[in-house]
Amino acid sequence: MNRAEFILTTAIILFVAFAMGWFANWLVHRFTRVRQSDVADLDRMSQELHEAEETRDQAITYLQQREAELTNQLTQTEAELRAAMDGLRDARRETEELRAHLHQG
C-alpha cells in the first residue's frame, strides 16, 4: 500500500465514521425531540388540572359552609326541643297538681 492509497483509505474511513456519527446524532434527536403537539397537550392537561383543583376547592368551601349551617340548625332545633320538652313536663306536672287538687276538694 503506497502513500496515496493509505491517505485515500484513511479519508474514506474518517468520512464513513463522520457519516455514521451524524446519522446516530440525527436518530437520537429524532426520537427524543418533544413535539409541539405534546407540549400543547401538556399545557391543556395542566390547565384542566388547575380548573379541577379550583372546582374542588370551591366544593370543599361550599360543603364546609353547608355543614356549619346544618350544625347551627341542629343546635337550634335541639334547643327548641329541650324547651318544648321542659314546657310539656311543666304542663304535665301542673295537670297532675290540678287533678290532685280536684280529687281532694
Gaussian input, Z-matrix of N, CA and C with variables (Angstrom, degrees):
# hf/3-21g

backbone

0 1
 N
 C     1     B1
 C     2     B2     1     A1
 N     3     B3     2     A2     1     D1
 C     4     B4     3     A3     2     D2
 C     5     B5     4     A4     3     D3
 N     6     B6     5     A5     4     D4
 C     7     B7     6     A6     5     D5
 C     8     B8     7     A7     6     D6
 N     9     B9     8     A8     7     D7
 C    10    B10     9     A9     8     D8
 C    11    B11    10    A10     9     D9
 N    12    B12    11    A11    10    D10
 C    13    B13    12    A12    11    D11
 C    14    B14    13    A13    12    D12
 N    15    B15    14    A14    13    D13
 C    16    B16    15    A15    14    D14
 C    17    B17    16    A16    15    D15
 N    18    B18    17    A17    16    D16
 C    19    B19    18    A18    17    D17
 C    20    B20    19    A19    18    D18
 N    21    B21    20    A20    19    D19
 C    22    B22    21    A21    20    D20
 C    23    B23    22    A22    21    D21
 N    24    B24    23    A23    22    D22
 C    25    B25    24    A24    23    D23
 C    26    B26    25    A25    24    D24
 N    27    B27    26    A26    25    D25
 C    28    B28    27    A27    26    D26
 C    29    B29    28    A28    27    D27
 N    30    B30    29    A29    28    D28
 C    31    B31    30    A30    29    D29
 C    32    B32    31    A31    30    D30
 N    33    B33    32    A32    31    D31
 C    34    B34    33    A33    32    D32
 C    35    B35    34    A34    33    D33
 N    36    B36    35    A35    34    D34
 C    37    B37    36    A36    35    D35
 C    38    B38    37    A37    36    D36
 N    39    B39    38    A38    37    D37
 C    40    B40    39    A39    38    D38
 C    41    B41    40    A40    39    D39
 N    42    B42    41    A41    40    D40
 C    43    B43    42    A42    41    D41
 C    44    B44    43    A43    42    D42
 N    45    B45    44    A44    43    D43
 C    46    B46    45    A45    44    D44
 C    47    B47    46    A46    45    D45
 N    48    B48    47    A47    46    D46
 C    49    B49    48    A48    47    D47
 C    50    B50    49    A49    48    D48
 N    51    B51    50    A50    49    D49
 C    52    B52    51    A51    50    D50
 C    53    B53    52    A52    51    D51
 N    54    B54    53    A53    52    D52
 C    55    B55    54    A54    53    D53
 C    56    B56    55    A55    54    D54
 N    57    B57    56    A56    55    D55
 C    58    B58    57    A57    56    D56
 C    59    B59    58    A58    57    D57
 N    60    B60    59    A59    58    D58
 C    61    B61    60    A60    59    D59
 C    62    B62    61    A61    60    D60
 N    63    B63    62    A62    61    D61
 C    64    B64    63    A63    62    D62
 C    65    B65    64    A64    63    D63
 N    66    B66    65    A65    64    D64
 C    67    B67    66    A66    65    D65
 C    68    B68    67    A67    66    D66
 N    69    B69    68    A68    67    D67
 C    70    B70    69    A69    68    D68
 C    71    B71    70    A70    69    D69
 N    72    B72    71    A71    70    D70
 C    73    B73    72    A72    71    D71
 C    74    B74    73    A73    72    D72
 N    75    B75    74    A74    73    D73
 C    76    B76    75    A75    74    D74
 C    77    B77    76    A76    75    D75
 N    78    B78    77    A77    76    D76
 C    79    B79    78    A78    77    D77
 C    80    B80    79    A79    78    D78
 N    81    B81    80    A80    79    D79
 C    82    B82    81    A81    80    D80
 C    83    B83    82    A82    81    D81
 N    84    B84    83    A83    82    D82
 C    85    B85    84    A84    83    D83
 C    86    B86    85    A85    84    D84
 N    87    B87    86    A86    85    D85
 C    88    B88    87    A87    86    D86
 C    89    B89    88    A88    87    D87
 N    90    B90    89    A89    88    D88
 C    91    B91    90    A90    89    D89
 C    92    B92    91    A91    90    D90
 N    93    B93    92    A92    91    D91
 C    94    B94    93    A93    92    D92
 C    95    B95    94    A94    93    D93
 N    96    B96    95    A95    94    D94
 C    97    B97    96    A96    95    D95
 C    98    B98    97    A97    96    D96
 N    99    B99    98    A98    97    D97
 C   100   B100    99    A99    98    D98
 C   101   B101   100   A100    99    D99
 N   102   B102   101   A101   100   D100
 C   103   B103   102   A102   101   D101
 C   104   B104   103   A103   102   D102
 N   105   B105   104   A104   103   D103
 C   106   B106   105   A105   104   D104
 C   107   B107   106   A106   105   D105
 N   108   B108   107   A107   106   D106
 C   109   B109   108   A108   107   D107
 C   110   B110   109   A109   108   D108
 N   111   B111   110   A110   109   D109
 C   112   B112   111   A111   110   D110
 C   113   B113   112   A112   111   D111
 N   114   B114   113   A113   112   D112
 C   115   B115   114   A114   113   D113
 C   116   B116   115   A115   114   D114
 N   117   B117   116   A116   115   D115
 C   118   B118   117   A117   116   D116
 C   119   B119   118   A118   117   D117
 N   120   B120   119   A119   118   D118
 C   121   B121   120   A120   119   D119
 C   122   B122   121   A121   120   D120
 N   123   B123   122   A122   121   D121
 C   124   B124   123   A123   122   D122
 C   125   B125   124   A124   123   D123
 N   126   B126   125   A125   124   D124
 C   127   B127   126   A126   125   D125
 C   128   B128   127   A127   126   D126
 N   129   B129   128   A128   127   D127
 C   130   B130   129   A129   128   D128
 C   131   B131   130   A130   129   D129
 N   132   B132   131   A131   130   D130
 C   133   B133   132   A132   131   D131
 C   134   B134   133   A133   132   D132
 N   135   B135   134   A134   133   D133
 C   136   B136   135   A135   134   D134
 C   137   B137   136   A136   135   D135
 N   138   B138   137   A137   136   D136
 C   139   B139   138   A138   137   D137
 C   140   B140   139   A139   138   D138
 N   141   B141   140   A140   139   D139
 C   142   B142   141   A141   140   D140
 C   143   B143   142   A142   141   D141
 N   144   B144   143   A143   142   D142
 C   145   B145   144   A144   143   D143
 C   146   B146   145   A145   144   D144
 N   147   B147   146   A146   145   D145
 C   148   B148   147   A147   146   D146
 C   149   B149   148   A148   147   D147
 N   150   B150   149   A149   148   D148
 C   151   B151   150   A150   149   D149
 C   152   B152   151   A151   150   D150
 N   153   B153   152   A152   151   D151
 C   154   B154   153   A153   152   D152
 C   155   B155   154   A154   153   D153
 N   156   B156   155   A155   154   D154
 C   157   B157   156   A156   155   D155
 C   158   B158   157   A157   156   D156
 N   159   B159   158   A158   157   D157
 C   160   B160   159   A159   158   D158
 C   161   B161   160   A160   159   D159
 N   162   B162   161   A161   160   D160
 C   163   B163   162   A162   161   D161
 C   164   B164   163   A163   162   D162
 N   165   B165   164   A164   163   D163
 C   166   B166   165   A165   164   D164
 C   167   B167   166   A166   165   D165
 N   168   B168   167   A167   166   D166
 C   169   B169   168   A168   167   D167
 C   170   B170   169   A169   168   D168
 N   171   B171   170   A170   169   D169
 C   172   B172   171   A171   170   D170
 C   173   B173   172   A172   171   D171
 N   174   B174   173   A173   172   D172
 C   175   B175   174   A174   173   D173
 C   176   B176   175   A175   174   D174
 N   177   B177   176   A176   175   D175
 C   178   B178   177   A177   176   D176
 C   179   B179   178   A178   177   D177
 N   180   B180   179   A179   178   D178
 C   181   B181   180   A180   179   D179
 C   182   B182   181   A181   180   D180
 N   183   B183   182   A182   181   D181
 C   184   B184   183   A183   182   D182
 C   185   B185   184   A184   183   D183
 N   186   B186   185   A185   184   D184
 C   187   B187   186   A186   185   D185
 C   188   B188   187   A187   186   D186
 N   189   B189   188   A188   187   D187
 C   190   B190   189   A189   188   D188
 C   191   B191   190   A190   189   D189
 N   192   B192   191   A191   190   D190
 C   193   B193   192   A192   191   D191
 C   194   B194   193   A193   192   D192
 N   195   B195   194   A194   193   D193
 C   196   B196   195   A195   194   D194
 C   197   B197   196   A196   195   D195
 N   198   B198   197   A197   196   D196
 C   199   B199   198   A198   197   D197
 C   200   B200   199   A199   198   D198
 N   201   B201   200   A200   199   D199
 C   202   B202   201   A201   200   D200
 C   203   B203   202   A202   201   D201
 N   204   B204   203   A203   202   D202
 C   205   B205   204   A204   203   D203
 C   206   B206   205   A205   204   D204
 N   207   B207   206   A206   205   D205
 C   208   B208   207   A207   206   D206
 C   209   B209   208   A208   207   D207
 N   210   B210   209   A209   208   D208
 C   211   B211   210   A210   209   D209
 C   212   B212   211   A211   210   D210
 N   213   B213   212   A212   211   D211
 C   214   B214   213   A213   212   D212
 C   215   B215   214   A214   213   D213
 N   216   B216   215   A215   214   D214
 C   217   B217   216   A216   215   D215
 C   218   B218   217   A217   216   D216
 N   219   B219   218   A218   217   D217
 C   220   B220   219   A219   218   D218
 C   221   B221   220   A220   219   D219
 N   222   B222   221   A221   220   D220
 C   223   B223   222   A222   221   D221
 C   224   B224   223   A223   222   D222
 N   225   B225   224   A224   223   D223
 C   226   B226   225   A225   224   D224
 C   227   B227   226   A226   225   D225
 N   228   B228   227   A227   226   D226
 C   229   B229   228   A228   227   D227
 C   230   B230   229   A229   228   D228
 N   231   B231   230   A230   229   D229
 C   232   B232   231   A231   230   D230
 C   233   B233   232   A232   231   D231
 N   234   B234   233   A233   232   D232
 C   235   B235   234   A234   233   D233
 C   236   B236   235   A235   234   D234
 N   237   B237   236   A236   235   D235
 C   238   B238   237   A237   236   D236
 C   239   B239   238   A238   237   D237
 N   240   B240   239   A239   238   D238
 C   241   B241   240   A240   239   D239
 C   242   B242   241   A241   240   D240
 N   243   B243   242   A242   241   D241
 C   244   B244   243   A243   242   D242
 C   245   B245   244   A244   243   D243
 N   246   B246   245   A245   244   D244
 C   247   B247   246   A246   245   D245
 C   248   B248   247   A247   246   D246
 N   249   B249   248   A248   247   D247
 C   250   B250   249   A249   248   D248
 C   251   B251   250   A250   249   D249
 N   252   B252   251   A251   250   D250
 C   253   B253   252   A252   251   D251
 C   254   B254   253   A253   252   D252
 N   255   B255   254   A254   253   D253
 C   256   B256   255   A255   254   D254
 C   257   B257   256   A256   255   D255
 N   258   B258   257   A257   256   D256
 C   259   B259   258   A258   257   D257
 C   260   B260   259   A259   258   D258
 N   261   B261   260   A260   259   D259
 C   262   B262   261   A261   260   D260
 C   263   B263   262   A262   261   D261
 N   264   B264   263   A263   262   D262
 C   265   B265   264   A264   263   D263
 C   266   B266   265   A265   264   D264
 N   267   B267   266   A266   265   D265
 C   268   B268   267   A267   266   D266
 C   269   B269   268   A268   267   D267
 N   270   B270   269   A269   268   D268
 C   271   B271   270   A270   269   D269
 C   272   B272   271   A271   270   D270
 N   273   B273   272   A272   271   D271
 C   274   B274   273   A273   272   D272
 C   275   B275   274   A274   273   D273
 N   276   B276   275   A275   274   D274
 C   277   B277   276   A276   275   D275
 C   278   B278   277   A277   276   D276
 N   279   B279   278   A278   277   D277
 C   280   B280   279   A279   278   D278
 C   281   B281   280   A280   279   D279
 N   282   B282   281   A281   280   D280
 C   283   B283   282   A282   281   D281
 C   284   B284   283   A283   282   D282
 N   285   B285   284   A284   283   D283
 C   286   B286   285   A285   284   D284
 C   287   B287   286   A286   285   D285
 N   288   B288   287   A287   286   D286
 C   289   B289   288   A288   287   D287
 C   290   B290   289   A289   288   D288
 N   291   B291   290   A290   289   D289
 C   292   B292   291   A291   290   D290
 C   293   B293   292   A292   291   D291
 N   294   B294   293   A293   292   D292
 C   295   B295   294   A294   293   D293
 C   296   B296   295   A295   294   D294
 N   297   B297   296   A296   295   D295
 C   298   B298   297   A297   296   D296
 C   299   B299   298   A298   297   D297
 N   300   B300   299   A299   298   D298
 C   301   B301   300   A300   299   D299
 C   302   B302   301   A301   300   D300
 N   303   B303   302   A302   301   D301
 C   304   B304   303   A303   302   D302
 C   305   B305   304   A304   303   D303
 N   306   B306   305   A305   304   D304
 C   307   B307   306   A306   305   D305
 C   308   B308   307   A307   306   D306
 N   309   B309   308   A308   307   D307
 C   310   B310   309   A309   308   D308
 C   311   B311   310   A310   309   D309
 N   312   B312   311   A311   310   D310
 C   313   B313   312   A312   311   D311
 C   314   B314   313   A313   312   D312

   B1=1.4335
   B2=1.5394
   B3=1.2969
   B4=1.4568
   B5=1.5304
   B6=1.2872
   B7=1.4559
   B8=1.5326
   B9=1.2940
   B10=1.4600
   B11=1.5333
   B12=1.3532
   B13=1.4719
   B14=1.5251
   B15=1.3201
   B16=1.4643
   B17=1.5343
   B18=1.3224
   B19=1.4650
   B20=1.5284
   B21=1.3244
   B22=1.4595
   B23=1.5305
   B24=1.3246
   B25=1.4711
   B26=1.5237
   B27=1.3175
   B28=1.4677
   B29=1.5277
   B30=1.3284
   B31=1.4670
   B32=1.5244
   B33=1.3244
   B34=1.4729
   B35=1.5305
   B36=1.3319
   B37=1.4799
   B38=1.5255
   B39=1.3296
   B40=1.4765
   B41=1.5207
   B42=1.3557
   B43=1.4617
   B44=1.5233
   B45=1.3382
   B46=1.4681
   B47=1.5395
   B48=1.3412
   B49=1.4676
   B50=1.5283
   B51=1.3549
   B52=1.4602
   B53=1.5298
   B54=1.3346
   B55=1.4681
   B56=1.5304
   B57=1.3398
   B58=1.4734
   B59=1.5348
   B60=1.3282
   B61=1.4629
   B62=1.5157
   B63=1.3495
   B64=1.4543
   B65=1.5286
   B66=1.3324
   B67=1.4590
   B68=1.5330
   B69=1.3416
   B70=1.4681
   B71=1.5311
   B72=1.3308
   B73=1.4613
   B74=1.5298
   B75=1.3260
   B76=1.4627
   B77=1.5342
   B78=1.3391
   B79=1.4650
   B80=1.5307
   B81=1.3313
   B82=1.4683
   B83=1.5283
   B84=1.3217
   B85=1.4716
   B86=1.5195
   B87=1.2926
   B88=1.4729
   B89=1.5328
   B90=1.3285
   B91=1.4651
   B92=1.5145
   B93=1.3051
   B94=1.4639
   B95=1.5226
   B96=1.2963
   B97=1.4603
   B98=1.5315
   B99=1.3145
   B100=1.4667
   B101=1.5190
   B102=1.3028
   B103=1.4570
   B104=1.5195
   B105=1.3141
   B106=1.4694
   B107=1.5198
   B108=1.3217
   B109=1.4625
   B110=1.5317
   B111=1.3420
   B112=1.4687
   B113=1.5218
   B114=1.3209
   B115=1.4668
   B116=1.5251
   B117=1.3286
   B118=1.4642
   B119=1.5226
   B120=1.3309
   B121=1.4674
   B122=1.5189
   B123=1.3340
   B124=1.4645
   B125=1.5286
   B126=1.3249
   B127=1.4697
   B128=1.5265
   B129=1.3289
   B130=1.4682
   B131=1.5253
   B132=1.3387
   B133=1.4667
   B134=1.5239
   B135=1.3340
   B136=1.4653
   B137=1.5251
   B138=1.3264
   B139=1.4660
   B140=1.5274
   B141=1.3219
   B142=1.4674
   B143=1.5261
   B144=1.3223
   B145=1.4606
   B146=1.5213
   B147=1.3175
   B148=1.4645
   B149=1.5331
   B150=1.3288
   B151=1.4688
   B152=1.5247
   B153=1.3267
   B154=1.4648
   B155=1.5263
   B156=1.3313
   B157=1.4639
   B158=1.5179
   B159=1.3443
   B160=1.4646
   B161=1.5265
   B162=1.3160
   B163=1.4661
   B164=1.5252
   B165=1.3368
   B166=1.4595
   B167=1.5263
   B168=1.3315
   B169=1.4620
   B170=1.5244
   B171=1.3336
   B172=1.4678
   B173=1.5255
   B174=1.3271
   B175=1.4630
   B176=1.5299
   B177=1.3165
   B178=1.4690
   B179=1.5182
   B180=1.3315
   B181=1.4662
   B182=1.5216
   B183=1.3384
   B184=1.4659
   B185=1.5258
   B186=1.3350
   B187=1.4656
   B188=1.5199
   B189=1.3264
   B190=1.4611
   B191=1.5241
   B192=1.3324
   B193=1.4595
   B194=1.5273
   B195=1.3169
   B196=1.4746
   B197=1.5259
   B198=1.3221
   B199=1.4583
   B200=1.5250
   B201=1.3290
   B202=1.4598
   B203=1.5246
   B204=1.3350
   B205=1.4689
   B206=1.5245
   B207=1.3248
   B208=1.4616
   B209=1.5286
   B210=1.3199
   B211=1.4618
   B212=1.5156
   B213=1.3187
   B214=1.4646
   B215=1.5275
   B216=1.3280
   B217=1.4699
   B218=1.5272
   B219=1.3150
   B220=1.4617
   B221=1.5276
   B222=1.3252
   B223=1.4687
   B224=1.5239
   B225=1.3348
   B226=1.4691
   B227=1.5229
   B228=1.3273
   B229=1.4642
   B230=1.5257
   B231=1.3312
   B232=1.4648
   B233=1.5246
   B234=1.3321
   B235=1.4722
   B236=1.5266
   B237=1.3330
   B238=1.4606
   B239=1.5262
   B240=1.3248
   B241=1.4578
   B242=1.5281
   B243=1.3356
   B244=1.4715
   B245=1.5172
   B246=1.3398
   B247=1.4602
   B248=1.5306
   B249=1.3271
   B250=1.4642
   B251=1.5275
   B252=1.3297
   B253=1.4690
   B254=1.5287
   B255=1.3329
   B256=1.4699
   B257=1.5235
   B258=1.3396
   B259=1.4683
   B260=1.5135
   B261=1.3189
   B262=1.4580
   B263=1.5280
   B264=1.3359
   B265=1.4573
   B266=1.5317
   B267=1.3418
   B268=1.4678
   B269=1.5238
   B270=1.3427
   B271=1.4698
   B272=1.5202
   B273=1.3245
   B274=1.4719
   B275=1.5224
   B276=1.3261
   B277=1.4600
   B278=1.5320
   B279=1.3235
   B280=1.4709
   B281=1.5229
   B282=1.3433
   B283=1.4689
   B284=1.5269
   B285=1.3234
   B286=1.4673
   B287=1.5245
   B288=1.3219
   B289=1.4708
   B290=1.5235
   B291=1.3505
   B292=1.4707
   B293=1.5227
   B294=1.3334
   B295=1.4724
   B296=1.5264
   B297=1.3189
   B298=1.4661
   B299=1.5328
   B300=1.3039
   B301=1.4826
   B302=1.5406
   B303=1.3549
   B304=1.4695
   B305=1.5330
   B306=1.3310
   B307=1.4682
   B308=1.5119
   B309=1.2991
   B310=1.4723
   B311=1.5127
   B312=1.2571
   B313=1.4369
   B314=1.4495
   A1=107.06
   A2=115.40
   A3=118.56
   A4=110.05
   A5=114.78
   A6=121.34
   A7=111.34
   A8=121.27
   A9=125.58
   A10=110.32
   A11=115.91
   A12=119.11
   A13=111.15
   A14=116.55
   A15=121.17
   A16=110.75
   A17=116.91
   A18=121.26
   A19=110.26
   A20=117.20
   A21=121.23
   A22=110.99
   A23=117.83
   A24=122.06
   A25=110.28
   A26=117.55
   A27=121.28
   A28=110.29
   A29=117.16
   A30=121.13
   A31=110.76
   A32=117.23
   A33=120.94
   A34=109.98
   A35=116.19
   A36=119.78
   A37=110.31
   A38=117.46
   A39=120.34
   A40=111.35
   A41=117.36
   A42=120.04
   A43=111.38
   A44=117.30
   A45=121.34
   A46=109.74
   A47=117.41
   A48=120.69
   A49=110.59
   A50=115.93
   A51=120.03
   A52=110.69
   A53=117.45
   A54=122.22
   A55=110.40
   A56=117.30
   A57=120.06
   A58=110.80
   A59=117.93
   A60=121.19
   A61=111.87
   A62=115.45
   A63=119.49
   A64=111.07
   A65=116.61
   A66=121.12
   A67=110.96
   A68=117.34
   A69=120.87
   A70=110.06
   A71=116.91
   A72=120.35
   A73=110.57
   A74=117.36
   A75=121.64
   A76=110.41
   A77=117.23
   A78=121.02
   A79=111.36
   A80=115.77
   A81=119.55
   A82=110.04
   A83=117.16
   A84=119.63
   A85=111.96
   A86=116.62
   A87=120.71
   A88=110.88
   A89=116.68
   A90=120.00
   A91=113.27
   A92=119.10
   A93=120.70
   A94=112.71
   A95=118.25
   A96=121.55
   A97=109.76
   A98=115.57
   A99=120.86
   A100=107.33
   A101=115.66
   A102=120.27
   A103=109.96
   A104=115.79
   A105=121.44
   A106=110.55
   A107=117.57
   A108=120.37
   A109=110.44
   A110=116.58
   A111=119.47
   A112=110.67
   A113=116.41
   A114=120.25
   A115=109.88
   A116=116.90
   A117=120.58
   A118=110.69
   A119=117.14
   A120=120.53
   A121=110.95
   A122=116.85
   A123=120.26
   A124=110.77
   A125=117.00
   A126=120.21
   A127=111.29
   A128=116.28
   A129=120.70
   A130=110.97
   A131=115.91
   A132=119.87
   A133=111.09
   A134=117.51
   A135=119.20
   A136=110.38
   A137=117.77
   A138=120.76
   A139=110.61
   A140=116.96
   A141=120.38
   A142=111.00
   A143=116.93
   A144=120.64
   A145=110.42
   A146=116.67
   A147=120.89
   A148=110.66
   A149=116.61
   A150=120.76
   A151=110.83
   A152=116.86
   A153=120.04
   A154=110.83
   A155=117.09
   A156=119.94
   A157=111.11
   A158=117.07
   A159=120.04
   A160=110.69
   A161=116.30
   A162=120.53
   A163=110.56
   A164=116.23
   A165=120.43
   A166=111.06
   A167=116.48
   A168=120.10
   A169=111.20
   A170=116.65
   A171=120.50
   A172=110.54
   A173=116.57
   A174=120.40
   A175=110.68
   A176=116.78
   A177=120.34
   A178=110.19
   A179=117.09
   A180=120.87
   A181=110.63
   A182=116.75
   A183=120.38
   A184=110.66
   A185=116.65
   A186=119.72
   A187=111.78
   A188=116.91
   A189=119.31
   A190=110.87
   A191=117.11
   A192=120.38
   A193=110.55
   A194=115.65
   A195=120.11
   A196=110.01
   A197=117.20
   A198=121.01
   A199=110.42
   A200=117.09
   A201=120.34
   A202=110.40
   A203=116.87
   A204=120.54
   A205=110.70
   A206=116.67
   A207=120.23
   A208=111.24
   A209=117.10
   A210=120.14
   A211=109.95
   A212=117.05
   A213=121.10
   A214=110.43
   A215=116.26
   A216=120.29
   A217=110.98
   A218=116.07
   A219=120.68
   A220=110.20
   A221=116.49
   A222=120.26
   A223=110.36
   A224=116.62
   A225=119.95
   A226=111.32
   A227=116.68
   A228=120.35
   A229=110.88
   A230=116.51
   A231=119.28
   A232=111.04
   A233=117.20
   A234=120.33
   A235=110.12
   A236=116.58
   A237=120.24
   A238=110.89
   A239=117.04
   A240=121.02
   A241=110.83
   A242=116.08
   A243=118.51
   A244=111.04
   A245=116.46
   A246=119.98
   A247=110.30
   A248=116.50
   A249=119.83
   A250=110.52
   A251=117.13
   A252=120.54
   A253=110.41
   A254=117.11
   A255=119.79
   A256=110.65
   A257=117.47
   A258=121.18
   A259=111.14
   A260=117.61
   A261=121.62
   A262=110.67
   A263=116.25
   A264=120.57
   A265=110.32
   A266=115.71
   A267=119.84
   A268=111.02
   A269=116.54
   A270=120.03
   A271=110.39
   A272=117.97
   A273=120.01
   A274=110.80
   A275=115.67
   A276=118.38
   A277=110.64
   A278=116.48
   A279=120.19
   A280=110.31
   A281=116.58
   A282=120.33
   A283=110.00
   A284=116.24
   A285=119.82
   A286=111.11
   A287=117.20
   A288=119.86
   A289=111.03
   A290=115.77
   A291=119.13
   A292=111.24
   A293=117.58
   A294=120.21
   A295=109.77
   A296=114.93
   A297=118.41
   A298=110.16
   A299=117.10
   A300=121.27
   A301=110.10
   A302=117.16
   A303=120.82
   A304=111.24
   A305=116.52
   A306=118.87
   A307=111.52
   A308=118.46
   A309=121.07
   A310=111.28
   A311=116.30
   A312=118.31
   A313=116.16
   D1=122.05
   D2=-179.85
   D3=-88.62
   D4=-179.19
   D5=-173.31
   D6=-64.86
   D7=-41.11
   D8=-178.28
   D9=-65.44
   D10=-43.51
   D11=178.48
   D12=-64.98
   D13=-38.57
   D14=179.01
   D15=-63.28
   D16=-44.55
   D17=179.23
   D18=-65.23
   D19=-43.31
   D20=179.32
   D21=-63.80
   D22=-44.19
   D23=178.67
   D24=-63.31
   D25=-44.14
   D26=178.66
   D27=-62.81
   D28=-42.00
   D29=179.38
   D30=-63.19
   D31=-42.27
   D32=179.29
   D33=-64.58
   D34=-44.24
   D35=179.80
   D36=-62.43
   D37=-44.00
   D38=179.19
   D39=-64.99
   D40=-38.86
   D41=178.21
   D42=-65.43
   D43=-42.64
   D44=178.15
   D45=-63.12
   D46=-41.51
   D47=178.26
   D48=-63.56
   D49=-42.07
   D50=177.47
   D51=-61.88
   D52=-45.90
   D53=-178.99
   D54=-62.41
   D55=-42.45
   D56=179.23
   D57=-66.04
   D58=-39.67
   D59=177.72
   D60=-64.54
   D61=-43.01
   D62=178.11
   D63=-62.99
   D64=-43.29
   D65=179.34
   D66=-63.91
   D67=-42.32
   D68=178.29
   D69=-63.50
   D70=-40.86
   D71=177.80
   D72=-63.39
   D73=-42.27
   D74=178.69
   D75=-62.09
   D76=-43.04
   D77=179.09
   D78=-62.06
   D79=-45.86
   D80=-179.37
   D81=-60.15
   D82=-46.97
   D83=-179.97
   D84=-67.91
   D85=-31.60
   D86=179.57
   D87=-65.72
   D88=-41.20
   D89=-176.28
   D90=-87.69
   D91=-21.08
   D92=-178.71
   D93=-101.99
   D94=-3.53
   D95=-179.00
   D96=-70.02
   D97=137.62
   D98=177.26
   D99=-88.39
   D100=125.91
   D101=-178.83
   D102=-80.63
   D103=153.59
   D104=179.59
   D105=-63.31
   D106=-34.70
   D107=179.22
   D108=-66.32
   D109=-35.07
   D110=177.15
   D111=-65.99
   D112=-41.45
   D113=178.39
   D114=-64.37
   D115=-41.60
   D116=178.15
   D117=-62.90
   D118=-40.76
   D119=178.04
   D120=-63.43
   D121=-41.80
   D122=178.76
   D123=-64.71
   D124=-40.97
   D125=177.12
   D126=-62.29
   D127=-43.56
   D128=179.55
   D129=-63.58
   D130=-43.98
   D131=-179.68
   D132=-65.83
   D133=-38.20
   D134=179.07
   D135=-67.71
   D136=-36.86
   D137=176.90
   D138=-65.66
   D139=-43.39
   D140=178.43
   D141=-64.15
   D142=-38.41
   D143=177.25
   D144=-63.82
   D145=-43.26
   D146=178.76
   D147=-61.29
   D148=-44.15
   D149=178.40
   D150=-63.82
   D151=-40.26
   D152=179.20
   D153=-65.16
   D154=-38.84
   D155=177.81
   D156=-65.48
   D157=-39.75
   D158=177.30
   D159=-63.79
   D160=-42.43
   D161=178.52
   D162=-62.68
   D163=-42.11
   D164=177.74
   D165=-61.79
   D166=-44.19
   D167=179.41
   D168=-62.60
   D169=-40.25
   D170=177.59
   D171=-64.48
   D172=-41.12
   D173=179.24
   D174=-64.68
   D175=-41.23
   D176=178.79
   D177=-63.46
   D178=-43.57
   D179=178.55
   D180=-61.96
   D181=-44.28
   D182=179.03
   D183=-61.65
   D184=-44.37
   D185=-179.33
   D186=-64.92
   D187=-37.02
   D188=177.90
   D189=-66.47
   D190=-41.46
   D191=177.40
   D192=-64.26
   D193=-43.74
   D194=-179.26
   D195=-64.19
   D196=-40.77
   D197=178.25
   D198=-62.67
   D199=-41.12
   D200=178.82
   D201=-64.45
   D202=-41.75
   D203=178.00
   D204=-62.16
   D205=-46.62
   D206=-178.24
   D207=-66.29
   D208=-37.63
   D209=177.13
   D210=-63.89
   D211=-41.58
   D212=177.83
   D213=-63.80
   D214=-43.59
   D215=177.89
   D216=-61.28
   D217=-43.10
   D218=-179.93
   D219=-62.76
   D220=-43.36
   D221=179.11
   D222=-61.67
   D223=-44.05
   D224=178.47
   D225=-63.85
   D226=-41.87
   D227=-179.73
   D228=-65.15
   D229=-40.34
   D230=177.56
   D231=-64.50
   D232=-38.51
   D233=178.14
   D234=-65.46
   D235=-42.11
   D236=177.74
   D237=-63.83
   D238=-39.70
   D239=178.26
   D240=-63.30
   D241=-44.58
   D242=178.05
   D243=-61.02
   D244=-40.93
   D245=179.52
   D246=-65.09
   D247=-42.08
   D248=179.09
   D249=-65.23
   D250=-41.58
   D251=179.04
   D252=-64.70
   D253=-41.03
   D254=176.83
   D255=-62.70
   D256=-42.58
   D257=177.96
   D258=-63.37
   D259=-41.92
   D260=178.77
   D261=-64.63
   D262=-41.34
   D263=178.70
   D264=-62.38
   D265=-43.81
   D266=178.38
   D267=-63.89
   D268=-40.28
   D269=179.90
   D270=-65.72
   D271=-39.98
   D272=178.56
   D273=-65.76
   D274=-42.58
   D275=179.15
   D276=-62.73
   D277=-42.62
   D278=178.79
   D279=-64.57
   D280=-38.87
   D281=178.30
   D282=-63.20
   D283=-44.74
   D284=178.65
   D285=-62.99
   D286=-38.75
   D287=178.44
   D288=-65.28
   D289=-40.76
   D290=178.81
   D291=-66.68
   D292=-39.46
   D293=177.95
   D294=-64.31
   D295=-43.57
   D296=179.94
   D297=-63.10
   D298=-38.80
   D299=-179.81
   D300=-68.63
   D301=-38.69
   D302=178.52
   D303=-67.30
   D304=-38.51
   D305=-179.58
   D306=-71.92
   D307=-25.54
   D308=178.99
   D309=-79.52
   D310=-34.78
   D311=-170.37
   D312=-98.60

